[in-house]
């Protein structure tokens, strides 16, 4: 175990018991193992949005989607500790520590860009009562002119798939409301873990 921020790949490989040549396509598991062995951070999964080197095995995927699914460790100071970034940028193995701008937790930047406008209320669908305490934040998210008291299923799906920051500090209450109504499965698992931790329902 360690409480230090390891910066040498061979030292990390020895610590977690996994050789560096087995890290390709294993990014999230390496991040999890690193944290399990004392790297001070939280494993994250989502998209890498930076450029991918033509020699990388992920280049074709990046060219088609402009992102690659990836795992890393989020540090408390909001930096990223990424032991497998070299598999993307064509470098020799190294551990990246730095700015998180190219990292999209849960793929929320891409998802938000594709969300479109919130759906209208449809009384023919399954509906759910909105708690009075959450009505203002749900109304704002749905861009409703008045406080929302009920939402239909398509609206619930749209809300649950939105980026957590849409709900501001009320996000845990929104997720708890969905869970109370057995609807937490609508929330992307990466976002659920980001906000609720190990409480997976």
Order of alpha helices (4+ residues) and beta strands (2+ residues): alpha-alpha-beta-alpha-beta-beta-alpha-beta-beta-alpha-beta-alpha-beta-alpha-alpha-alpha
